[in-house]
Amino acid sequence: MSQENPSNSSTNIAVLVSCLLFLMYFLYDKHKENERMYKICQDQEEVIKELQQAIHLQTFYIKQLESMNSSSYNNLDFPLNKNEI
């Protein structure tokens, strides 16, 4: 049975610690990237909700305008020609 050289074992420990530190940094970096992406998704979700509300309001206003215009056209005795517009 052979014994390892003390400098050899300290080199192995240094390599192991370096690998662990690299792994910890990699995981930390991935965690930060995931947090950033999550924040972007949350912001997009809020914007989508605001846009949906705006579309709903625009649809409501368009329907109101259409109903007002159709009722005003129905009250005319004769259709308008191009020269009268």
KOLGU-4560 file (N, C-alpha, C; in nm, 3 decimals, padded with zeros to 5 digits):
<recs>
<n_xx: 00.082 n_yy: -00.117 n_zz: 00.000 ca_xx: 00.000 ca_yy: 00.000 ca_zz: 00.000 c_xx: 00.088 c_yy: 00.125 c_zz: 00.000 mol: A seq: 1 type: MET>
<n_xx: 00.058 n_yy: 00.213 n_zz: -00.092 ca_xx: 00.143 ca_yy: 00.331 ca_zz: -00.103 c_xx: 00.074 c_yy: 00.451 c_zz: -00.040 mol: A seq: 2 type: SER>
<n_xx: 00.153 n_yy: 00.533 n_zz: 00.024 ca_xx: 00.100 ca_yy: 00.655 ca_zz: 00.085 c_xx: 00.117 c_yy: 00.770 c_zz: -00.012 mol: A seq: 3 type: GLN>
<n_xx: 00.016 n_yy: 00.861 n_zz: -00.010 ca_xx: 00.024 ca_yy: 00.977 ca_zz: -00.098 c_xx: 00.118 c_yy: 01.080 c_zz: -00.040 mol: A seq: 4 type: GLU>
<n_xx: 00.179 n_yy: 01.153 n_zz: -00.127 ca_xx: 00.267 ca_yy: 01.261 ca_zz: -00.090 c_xx: 00.180 c_yy: 01.374 c_zz: -00.035 mol: A seq: 5 type: ASN>
<n_xx: 00.215 n_yy: 01.439 n_zz: 00.076 ca_xx: 00.135 ca_yy: 01.547 ca_zz: 00.133 c_xx: 00.109 c_yy: 01.660 c_zz: 00.034 mol: A seq: 6 type: PRO>
<n_xx: 00.206 n_yy: 01.691 n_zz: -00.051 ca_xx: 00.186 ca_yy: 01.799 ca_zz: -00.149 c_xx: 00.086 c_yy: 01.755 c_zz: -00.255 mol: A seq: 7 type: SER>
<n_xx: 00.083 n_yy: 01.626 n_zz: -00.284 ca_xx: -00.011 ca_yy: 01.570 ca_zz: -00.380 c_xx: -00.154 c_yy: 01.581 c_zz: -00.327 mol: A seq: 8 type: ASN>
<n_xx: -00.174 n_yy: 01.551 n_zz: -00.199 ca_xx: -00.308 ca_yy: 01.558 ca_zz: -00.142 c_xx: -00.352 c_yy: 01.704 c_zz: -00.128 mol: A seq: 9 type: SER>
<n_xx: -00.262 n_yy: 01.795 n_zz: -00.098 ca_xx: -00.301 ca_yy: 01.936 ca_zz: -00.090 c_xx: -00.337 c_yy: 01.990 c_zz: -00.229 mol: A seq: 10 type: SER>
<n_xx: -00.272 n_yy: 01.941 n_zz: -00.331 ca_xx: -00.306 ca_yy: 01.979 ca_zz: -00.468 c_xx: -00.446 c_yy: 01.928 c_zz: -00.502 mol: A seq: 11 type: THR>
<n_xx: -00.476 n_yy: 01.805 n_zz: -00.463 ca_xx: -00.609 ca_yy: 01.749 ca_zz: -00.488 c_xx: -00.717 c_yy: 01.829 c_zz: -00.416 mol: A seq: 12 type: ASN>
<n_xx: -00.688 n_yy: 01.868 n_zz: -00.293 ca_xx: -00.784 ca_yy: 01.947 ca_zz: -00.216 c_xx: -00.804 c_yy: 02.084 c_zz: -00.282 mol: A seq: 13 type: ILE>
<n_xx: -00.696 n_yy: 02.145 n_zz: -00.329 ca_xx: -00.705 ca_yy: 02.275 ca_zz: -00.395 c_xx: -00.789 c_yy: 02.264 c_zz: -00.523 mol: A seq: 14 type: ALA>
<n_xx: -00.771 n_yy: 02.157 n_zz: -00.599 ca_xx: -00.849 ca_yy: 02.136 ca_zz: -00.721 c_xx: -00.996 c_yy: 02.116 c_zz: -00.686 mol: A seq: 15 type: VAL>
<n_xx: -01.022 n_yy: 02.038 n_zz: -00.582 ca_xx: -01.158 ca_yy: 02.013 ca_zz: -00.538 c_xx: -01.226 c_yy: 02.142 c_zz: -00.492 mol: A seq: 16 type: LEU>
<n_xx: -01.156 n_yy: 02.221 n_zz: -00.413 ca_xx: -01.211 ca_yy: 02.349 ca_zz: -00.366 c_xx: -01.236 c_yy: 02.442 c_zz: -00.484 mol: A seq: 17 type: VAL>
<n_xx: -01.145 n_yy: 02.445 n_zz: -00.579 ca_xx: -01.163 ca_yy: 02.530 ca_zz: -00.699 c_xx: -01.287 c_yy: 02.486 c_zz: -00.778 mol: A seq: 18 type: SER>
<n_xx: -01.304 n_yy: 02.356 n_zz: -00.792 ca_xx: -01.421 ca_yy: 02.304 ca_zz: -00.864 c_xx: -01.549 c_yy: 02.341 c_zz: -00.789 mol: A seq: 19 type: CYS>
<n_xx: -01.548 n_yy: 02.329 n_zz: -00.658 ca_xx: -01.665 ca_yy: 02.365 ca_zz: -00.579 c_xx: -01.697 c_yy: 02.514 c_zz: -00.590 mol: A seq: 20 type: LEU>
<n_xx: -01.594 n_yy: 02.596 n_zz: -00.584 ca_xx: -01.615 ca_yy: 02.740 ca_zz: -00.598 c_xx: -01.671 c_yy: 02.775 c_zz: -00.736 mol: A seq: 21 type: LEU>
<n_xx: -01.617 n_yy: 02.710 n_zz: -00.838 ca_xx: -01.666 ca_yy: 02.733 ca_zz: -00.974 c_xx: -01.813 c_yy: 02.691 c_zz: -00.985 mol: A seq: 22 type: PHE>
<n_xx: -01.847 n_yy: 02.576 n_zz: -00.929 ca_xx: -01.984 ca_yy: 02.527 ca_zz: -00.930 c_xx: -02.077 c_yy: 02.622 c_zz: -00.855 mol: A seq: 23 type: LEU>
<n_xx: -02.032 n_yy: 02.671 n_zz: -00.740 ca_xx: -02.114 ca_yy: 02.765 ca_zz: -00.662 c_xx: -02.136 c_yy: 02.895 c_zz: -00.741 mol: A seq: 24 type: MET>
<n_xx: -02.032 n_yy: 02.945 n_zz: -00.805 ca_xx: -02.046 ca_yy: 03.066 ca_zz: -00.886 c_xx: -02.143 c_yy: 03.044 c_zz: -01.002 mol: A seq: 25 type: TYR>
<n_xx: -02.129 n_yy: 02.928 n_zz: -01.068 ca_xx: -02.216 ca_yy: 02.895 ca_zz: -01.180 c_xx: -02.362 c_yy: 02.890 c_zz: -01.135 mol: A seq: 26 type: PHE>
<n_xx: -02.390 n_yy: 02.827 n_zz: -01.022 ca_xx: -02.526 ca_yy: 02.818 ca_zz: -00.970 c_xx: -02.578 c_yy: 02.957 c_zz: -00.930 mol: A seq: 27 type: LEU>
<n_xx: -02.494 n_yy: 03.038 n_zz: -00.868 ca_xx: -02.532 ca_yy: 03.174 ca_zz: -00.831 c_xx: -02.567 c_yy: 03.257 c_zz: -00.954 mol: A seq: 28 type: TYR>
<n_xx: -02.484 n_yy: 03.245 n_zz: -01.057 ca_xx: -02.505 ca_yy: 03.318 ca_zz: -01.181 c_xx: -02.637 c_yy: 03.275 c_zz: -01.246 mol: A seq: 29 type: ASP>
<n_xx: -02.664 n_yy: 03.145 n_zz: -01.249 ca_xx: -02.790 ca_yy: 03.094 ca_zz: -01.305 c_xx: -02.909 c_yy: 03.144 c_zz: -01.223 mol: A seq: 30 type: LYS>
<n_xx: -02.894 n_yy: 03.148 n_zz: -01.092 ca_xx: -03.001 ca_yy: 03.196 ca_zz: -01.005 c_xx: -03.032 c_yy: 03.343 c_zz: -01.036 mol: A seq: 31 type: HIS>
<n_xx: -02.929 n_yy: 03.425 n_zz: -01.050 ca_xx: -02.949 ca_yy: 03.567 ca_zz: -01.082 c_xx: -03.016 c_yy: 03.583 c_zz: -01.219 mol: A seq: 32 type: LYS>
<n_xx: -02.975 n_yy: 03.503 n_zz: -01.316 ca_xx: -03.036 ca_yy: 03.509 ca_zz: -01.449 c_xx: -03.183 c_yy: 03.467 c_zz: -01.442 mol: A seq: 33 type: GLU>
<n_xx: -03.214 n_yy: 03.366 n_zz: -01.365 ca_xx: -03.353 ca_yy: 03.322 ca_zz: -01.349 c_xx: -03.437 c_yy: 03.430 c_zz: -01.282 mol: A seq: 34 type: ASN>
<n_xx: -03.382 n_yy: 03.497 n_zz: -01.182 ca_xx: -03.454 ca_yy: 03.606 ca_zz: -01.117 c_xx: -03.482 c_yy: 03.720 c_zz: -01.215 mol: A seq: 35 type: GLU>
<n_xx: -03.383 n_yy: 03.751 n_zz: -01.298 ca_xx: -03.399 ca_yy: 03.857 ca_zz: -01.398 c_xx: -03.509 c_yy: 03.821 c_zz: -01.498 mol: A seq: 36 type: ARG>
<n_xx: -03.508 n_yy: 03.696 n_zz: -01.545 ca_xx: -03.610 ca_yy: 03.651 ca_zz: -01.640 c_xx: -03.748 c_yy: 03.649 c_zz: -01.577 mol: A seq: 37 type: MET>
<n_xx: -03.757 n_yy: 03.611 n_zz: -01.450 ca_xx: -03.884 ca_yy: 03.609 ca_zz: -01.379 c_xx: -03.941 c_yy: 03.750 c_zz: -01.369 mol: A seq: 38 type: TYR>
<n_xx: -03.854 n_yy: 03.846 n_zz: -01.340 ca_xx: -03.897 ca_yy: 03.987 ca_zz: -01.330 c_xx: -03.948 c_yy: 04.036 c_zz: -01.465 mol: A seq: 39 type: LYS>
<n_xx: -03.879 n_yy: 04.001 n_zz: -01.572 ca_xx: -03.921 ca_yy: 04.040 ca_zz: -01.706 c_xx: -04.059 c_yy: 03.981 c_zz: -01.736 mol: A seq: 40 type: ILE>
<n_xx: -04.080 n_yy: 03.854 n_zz: -01.701 ca_xx: -04.209 ca_yy: 03.789 ca_zz: -01.726 c_xx: -04.320 c_yy: 03.856 c_zz: -01.645 mol: A seq: 41 type: CYS>
<n_xx: -04.291 n_yy: 03.892 n_zz: -01.522 ca_xx: -04.392 ca_yy: 03.961 ca_zz: -01.441 c_xx: -04.428 c_yy: 04.096 c_zz: -01.503 mol: A seq: 42 type: GLN>
<n_xx: -04.326 n_yy: 04.170 n_zz: -01.548 ca_xx: -04.351 ca_yy: 04.300 ca_zz: -01.611 c_xx: -04.435 c_yy: 04.283 c_zz: -01.737 mol: A seq: 43 type: ASP>
<n_xx: -04.403 n_yy: 04.180 n_zz: -01.817 ca_xx: -04.479 ca_yy: 04.155 ca_zz: -01.940 c_xx: -04.624 c_yy: 04.119 c_zz: -01.907 mol: A seq: 44 type: GLN>
<n_xx: -04.643 n_yy: 04.043 n_zz: -01.801 ca_xx: -04.779 ca_yy: 04.005 ca_zz: -01.762 c_xx: -04.862 c_yy: 04.128 c_zz: -01.726 mol: A seq: 45 type: GLU>
<n_xx: -04.801 n_yy: 04.223 n_zz: -01.655 ca_xx: -04.871 ca_yy: 04.347 ca_zz: -01.620 c_xx: -04.905 c_yy: 04.428 c_zz: -01.745 mol: A seq: 46 type: GLU>
<n_xx: -04.812 n_yy: 04.435 n_zz: -01.838 ca_xx: -04.835 ca_yy: 04.509 ca_zz: -01.962 c_xx: -04.946 c_yy: 04.443 c_zz: -02.043 mol: A seq: 47 type: VAL>
<n_xx: -04.947 n_yy: 04.310 n_zz: -02.049 ca_xx: -05.051 ca_yy: 04.239 ca_zz: -02.122 c_xx: -05.188 c_yy: 04.267 c_zz: -02.061 mol: A seq: 48 type: ILE>
<n_xx: -05.197 n_yy: 04.269 n_zz: -01.928 ca_xx: -05.324 ca_yy: 04.300 ca_zz: -01.862 c_xx: -05.370 c_yy: 04.441 c_zz: -01.897 mol: A seq: 49 type: LYS>
<n_xx: -05.278 n_yy: 04.537 n_zz: -01.896 ca_xx: -05.313 ca_yy: 04.675 ca_zz: -01.931 c_xx: -05.359 c_yy: 04.685 c_zz: -02.076 mol: A seq: 50 type: GLU>
<n_xx: -05.291 n_yy: 04.614 n_zz: -02.166 ca_xx: -05.329 ca_yy: 04.615 ca_zz: -02.307 c_xx: -05.466 c_yy: 04.551 c_zz: -02.328 mol: A seq: 51 type: LEU>
<n_xx: -05.494 n_yy: 04.442 n_zz: -02.255 ca_xx: -05.624 ca_yy: 04.378 ca_zz: -02.266 c_xx: -05.735 c_yy: 04.473 c_zz: -02.219 mol: A seq: 52 type: GLN>
<n_xx: -05.708 n_yy: 04.546 n_zz: -02.112 ca_xx: -05.806 ca_yy: 04.643 ca_zz: -02.063 c_xx: -05.827 c_yy: 04.754 c_zz: -02.166 mol: A seq: 53 type: GLN>
<n_xx: -05.719 n_yy: 04.801 n_zz: -02.227 ca_xx: -05.730 ca_yy: 04.905 ca_zz: -02.329 c_xx: -05.808 c_yy: 04.854 c_zz: -02.449 mol: A seq: 54 type: ALA>
<n_xx: -05.785 n_yy: 04.732 n_zz: -02.491 ca_xx: -05.859 ca_yy: 04.674 ca_zz: -02.604 c_xx: -06.007 c_yy: 04.663 c_zz: -02.569 mol: A seq: 55 type: ILE>
<n_xx: -06.035 n_yy: 04.620 n_zz: -02.447 ca_xx: -06.175 ca_yy: 04.609 ca_zz: -02.403 c_xx: -06.244 c_yy: 04.746 c_zz: -02.407 mol: A seq: 56 type: HIS>
<n_xx: -06.176 n_yy: 04.849 n_zz: -02.357 ca_xx: -06.234 ca_yy: 04.984 ca_zz: -02.359 c_xx: -06.253 c_yy: 05.036 c_zz: -02.501 mol: A seq: 57 type: LEU>
<n_xx: -06.155 n_yy: 05.009 n_zz: -02.588 ca_xx: -06.167 ca_yy: 05.053 ca_zz: -02.727 c_xx: -06.284 c_yy: 04.982 c_zz: -02.795 mol: A seq: 58 type: GLN>
<n_xx: -06.301 n_yy: 04.854 n_zz: -02.768 ca_xx: -06.414 ca_yy: 04.780 ca_zz: -02.825 c_xx: -06.546 c_yy: 04.839 c_zz: -02.777 mol: A seq: 59 type: THR>
<n_xx: -06.553 n_yy: 04.872 n_zz: -02.648 ca_xx: -06.673 ca_yy: 04.933 ca_zz: -02.592 c_xx: -06.703 c_yy: 05.066 c_zz: -02.661 mol: A seq: 60 type: PHE>
<n_xx: -06.602 n_yy: 05.152 n_zz: -02.674 ca_xx: -06.622 ca_yy: 05.283 ca_zz: -02.738 c_xx: -06.661 c_yy: 05.268 c_zz: -02.885 mol: A seq: 61 type: TYR>
<n_xx: -06.602 n_yy: 05.174 n_zz: -02.955 ca_xx: -06.636 ca_yy: 05.152 ca_zz: -03.095 c_xx: -06.782 c_yy: 05.110 c_zz: -03.108 mol: A seq: 62 type: ILE>
<n_xx: -06.825 n_yy: 05.019 n_zz: -03.020 ca_xx: -06.964 ca_yy: 04.976 ca_zz: -03.023 c_xx: -07.058 c_yy: 05.092 c_zz: -02.992 mol: A seq: 63 type: LYS>
<n_xx: -07.019 n_yy: 05.178 n_zz: -02.899 ca_xx: -07.100 ca_yy: 05.296 ca_zz: -02.867 c_xx: -07.109 c_yy: 05.389 c_zz: -02.988 mol: A seq: 64 type: GLN>
<n_xx: -06.996 n_yy: 05.413 n_zz: -03.053 ca_xx: -06.996 ca_yy: 05.499 ca_zz: -03.172 c_xx: -07.080 c_yy: 05.438 c_zz: -03.284 mol: A seq: 65 type: LEU>
<n_xx: -07.069 n_yy: 05.308 n_zz: -03.304 ca_xx: -07.146 ca_yy: 05.241 ca_zz: -03.409 c_xx: -07.295 c_yy: 05.253 c_zz: -03.380 mol: A seq: 66 type: GLU>
<n_xx: -07.333 n_yy: 05.234 n_zz: -03.254 ca_xx: -07.475 ca_yy: 05.242 ca_zz: -03.222 c_xx: -07.525 c_yy: 05.386 c_zz: -03.235 mol: A seq: 67 type: SER>
<n_xx: -07.445 n_yy: 05.484 n_zz: -03.199 ca_xx: -07.485 ca_yy: 05.625 ca_zz: -03.215 c_xx: -07.497 c_yy: 05.660 c_zz: -03.363 mol: A seq: 68 type: MET>
<n_xx: -07.402 n_yy: 05.616 n_zz: -03.443 ca_xx: -07.405 ca_yy: 05.647 ca_zz: -03.586 c_xx: -07.520 c_yy: 05.576 c_zz: -03.655 mol: A seq: 69 type: ASN>
<n_xx: -07.545 n_yy: 05.453 n_zz: -03.621 ca_xx: -07.653 ca_yy: 05.381 ca_zz: -03.689 c_xx: -07.788 c_yy: 05.441 c_zz: -03.652 mol: A seq: 70 type: SER>
<n_xx: -07.804 n_yy: 05.486 n_zz: -03.529 ca_xx: -07.932 ca_yy: 05.547 ca_zz: -03.492 c_xx: -07.948 c_yy: 05.683 c_zz: -03.560 mol: A seq: 71 type: SER>
<n_xx: -07.840 n_yy: 05.758 n_zz: -03.578 ca_xx: -07.852 ca_yy: 05.887 ca_zz: -03.645 c_xx: -07.877 c_yy: 05.869 c_zz: -03.795 mol: A seq: 72 type: SER>
<n_xx: -07.821 n_yy: 05.765 n_zz: -03.857 ca_xx: -07.848 ca_yy: 05.738 ca_zz: -03.997 c_xx: -07.990 c_yy: 05.687 c_zz: -04.017 mol: A seq: 73 type: TYR>
<n_xx: -08.042 n_yy: 05.615 n_zz: -03.920 ca_xx: -08.179 ca_yy: 05.566 ca_zz: -03.931 c_xx: -08.281 c_yy: 05.680 c_zz: -03.924 mol: A seq: 74 type: ASN>
<n_xx: -08.245 n_yy: 05.792 n_zz: -03.866 ca_xx: -08.337 ca_yy: 05.905 ca_zz: -03.854 c_xx: -08.343 c_yy: 05.990 c_zz: -03.981 mol: A seq: 75 type: ASN>
<n_xx: -08.254 n_yy: 05.966 n_zz: -04.076 ca_xx: -08.254 ca_yy: 06.043 ca_zz: -04.200 c_xx: -08.366 c_yy: 05.994 c_zz: -04.292 mol: A seq: 76 type: LEU>
<n_xx: -08.429 n_yy: 06.087 n_zz: -04.363 ca_xx: -08.536 ca_yy: 06.051 ca_zz: -04.456 c_xx: -08.480 c_yy: 06.002 c_zz: -04.589 mol: A seq: 77 type: ASP>
<n_xx: -08.359 n_yy: 06.044 n_zz: -04.620 ca_xx: -08.299 ca_yy: 06.005 ca_zz: -04.748 c_xx: -08.150 c_yy: 05.983 c_zz: -04.726 mol: A seq: 78 type: PHE>
<n_xx: -08.087 n_yy: 05.899 n_zz: -04.806 ca_xx: -07.942 ca_yy: 05.877 ca_zz: -04.791 c_xx: -07.862 c_yy: 05.998 c_zz: -04.839 mol: A seq: 79 type: PRO>
<n_xx: -07.750 n_yy: 06.019 n_zz: -04.775 ca_xx: -07.662 ca_yy: 06.129 ca_zz: -04.815 c_xx: -07.588 c_yy: 06.091 c_zz: -04.941 mol: A seq: 80 type: LEU>
<n_xx: -07.570 n_yy: 06.187 n_zz: -05.031 ca_xx: -07.484 ca_yy: 06.161 ca_zz: -05.146 c_xx: -07.347 c_yy: 06.224 c_zz: -05.120 mol: A seq: 81 type: ASN>
<n_xx: -07.252 n_yy: 06.199 n_zz: -05.208 ca_xx: -07.115 ca_yy: 06.244 ca_zz: -05.186 c_xx: -07.104 c_yy: 06.396 c_zz: -05.177 mol: A seq: 82 type: LYS>
<n_xx: -07.185 n_yy: 06.468 n_zz: -05.249 ca_xx: -07.175 ca_yy: 06.613 ca_zz: -05.254 c_xx: -07.219 c_yy: 06.677 c_zz: -05.122 mol: A seq: 83 type: ASN>
<n_xx: -07.302 n_yy: 06.611 n_zz: -05.046 ca_xx: -07.353 ca_yy: 06.670 ca_zz: -04.923 c_xx: -07.260 c_yy: 06.647 c_zz: -04.804 mol: A seq: 84 type: GLU>
<n_xx: -07.162 n_yy: 06.562 n_zz: -04.820 ca_xx: -07.074 ca_yy: 06.530 ca_zz: -04.706 c_xx: -06.964 c_yy: 06.631 c_zz: -04.692 mol: A seq: 85 type: ILE>
</recs>
